Amino acid sequence: MRISANRIAAGLAAALLTTLTATLPASPAAAGEPVQSPDQGLVFYSSEPTEVVGRQATPDGVCHQLPADTTWLLAWSGGFRSVPGYRTPDCSGQASELNNFHSWPKGHYLTYKAS
């Protein structure tokens, strides 16, 4: 059931990204790379403008800094099972699962671990 839900979420995300890519105007001030659909690995996105601000190819379980402009992420491939986000700079304290399709305010999470 979880695999089906993940596939449905990935399909919805791909449809959303396609829609956003087609409807949002290109911004000359955009520093990140453009959105690709489908993409590969764990991809970090900003919301305004929608662009890729970071990537991780495979899970490693190590504490990483979340790219500063990240407001949502999506695991396209690579076997990512869990991506907890932390509000601390050292992956300590309470974690929130970020590997679900939702967003958060910029700067809300500082670090993450991907497994």
C-alpha positions as a Python dict, from the first residue, in 0.01 Angstrom:
ca = {
    (1, 'M'): (0, 0, 0),
    (2, 'R'): (286, 239, 87),
    (3, 'I'): (449, 179, -252),
    (4, 'S'): (122, 266, -425),
    (5, 'A'): (87, 581, -216),
    (6, 'N'): (445, 682, -299),
    (7, 'R'): (382, 625, -670),
    (8, 'I'): (61, 827, -654),
    (9, 'A'): (241, 1107, -468),
    (10, 'A'): (525, 1104, -724),
    (11, 'G'): (271, 1117, -1007),
    (12, 'L'): (88, 1409, -848),
    (13, 'A'): (418, 1586, -787),
    (14, 'A'): (519, 1537, -1149),
    (15, 'A'): (184, 1678, -1265),
    (16, 'L'): (221, 1976, -1030),
    (17, 'L'): (577, 2043, -1144),
    (18, 'T'): (472, 2025, -1506),
    (19, 'T'): (188, 2269, -1438),
    (20, 'L'): (411, 2505, -1239),
    (21, 'T'): (683, 2494, -1503),
    (22, 'A'): (431, 2577, -1775),
    (23, 'T'): (247, 2853, -1584),
    (24, 'L'): (519, 3033, -1388),
    (25, 'P'): (718, 3290, -1584),
    (26, 'A'): (1094, 3252, -1598),
    (27, 'S'): (1273, 3479, -1356),
    (28, 'P'): (1601, 3638, -1466),
    (29, 'A'): (1707, 3657, -1101),
    (30, 'A'): (1666, 3280, -1046),
    (31, 'A'): (1993, 3135, -918),
    (32, 'G'): (1893, 2767, -906),
    (33, 'E'): (1852, 2529, -1193),
    (34, 'P'): (1515, 2484, -1360),
    (35, 'V'): (1268, 2219, -1248),
    (36, 'Q'): (1290, 1888, -1434),
    (37, 'S'): (1019, 1626, -1447),
    (38, 'P'): (1102, 1348, -1393),
    (39, 'D'): (1417, 1412, -1194),
    (40, 'Q'): (1661, 1189, -1005),
    (41, 'G'): (1759, 1144, -640),
    (42, 'L'): (1640, 1362, -355),
    (43, 'V'): (1568, 1708, -494),
    (44, 'F'): (1526, 2024, -286),
    (45, 'Y'): (1302, 2301, -423),
    (46, 'S'): (1228, 2663, -344),
    (47, 'S'): (877, 2796, -394),
    (48, 'E'): (925, 3150, -523),
    (49, 'P'): (1036, 3105, -793),
    (50, 'T'): (1002, 2728, -818),
    (51, 'E'): (1356, 2605, -880),
    (52, 'V'): (1596, 2332, -775),
    (53, 'V'): (1818, 2452, -489),
    (54, 'G'): (1992, 2124, -401),
    (55, 'R'): (2025, 1751, -464),
    (56, 'Q'): (2138, 1431, -300),
    (57, 'A'): (2189, 1123, -520),
    (58, 'T'): (2164, 847, -257),
    (59, 'P'): (2077, 821, 112),
    (60, 'D'): (2372, 819, 352),
    (61, 'G'): (2227, 876, 703),
    (62, 'V'): (2463, 1171, 763),
    (63, 'C'): (2348, 1506, 902),
    (64, 'H'): (2341, 1764, 620),
    (65, 'Q'): (2259, 2134, 608),
    (66, 'L'): (1932, 2194, 425),
    (67, 'P'): (1983, 2436, 134),
    (68, 'A'): (1877, 2777, 267),
    (69, 'D'): (1595, 2843, 19),
    (70, 'T'): (1437, 2496, 50),
    (71, 'T'): (1062, 2496, 109),
    (72, 'W'): (987, 2141, -9),
    (73, 'L'): (1158, 1830, -140),
    (74, 'L'): (1078, 1520, -335),
    (75, 'A'): (1256, 1184, -352),
    (76, 'W'): (1235, 1095, -722),
    (77, 'S'): (1467, 793, -707),
    (78, 'G'): (1759, 647, -512),
    (79, 'G'): (1580, 444, -245),
    (80, 'F'): (1512, 723, 5),
    (81, 'R'): (1290, 576, 279),
    (82, 'S'): (1303, 852, 538),
    (83, 'V'): (1415, 1215, 537),
    (84, 'P'): (1370, 1366, 884),
    (85, 'G'): (1419, 1742, 911),
    (86, 'Y'): (1546, 1922, 1219),
    (87, 'R'): (1517, 2280, 1339),
    (88, 'T'): (1867, 2261, 1489),
    (89, 'P'): (2206, 2296, 1314),
    (90, 'D'): (2324, 1949, 1431),
    (91, 'C'): (2028, 1715, 1362),
    (92, 'S'): (1937, 1699, 1730),
    (93, 'G'): (1600, 1732, 1895),
    (94, 'Q'): (1260, 1652, 1752),
    (95, 'A'): (1249, 1551, 1386),
    (96, 'S'): (970, 1590, 1131),
    (97, 'E'): (942, 1362, 828),
    (98, 'L'): (1009, 1574, 518),
    (99, 'N'): (976, 1288, 270),
    (100, 'N'): (605, 1355, 234),
    (101, 'F'): (468, 1585, -32),
    (102, 'H'): (410, 1910, 159),
    (103, 'S'): (593, 2237, 214),
    (104, 'W'): (715, 2452, 500),
    (105, 'P'): (827, 2815, 549),
    (106, 'K'): (1178, 2896, 425),
    (107, 'G'): (1430, 2853, 709),
    (108, 'H'): (1193, 2640, 922),
    (109, 'Y'): (1423, 2336, 899),
    (110, 'L'): (1801, 2374, 912),
    (111, 'T'): (1929, 2017, 876),
    (112, 'Y'): (1821, 1671, 759),
    (113, 'K'): (1932, 1308, 742),
    (114, 'A'): (1840, 1088, 448),
    (115, 'S'): (1817, 711, 483),
}
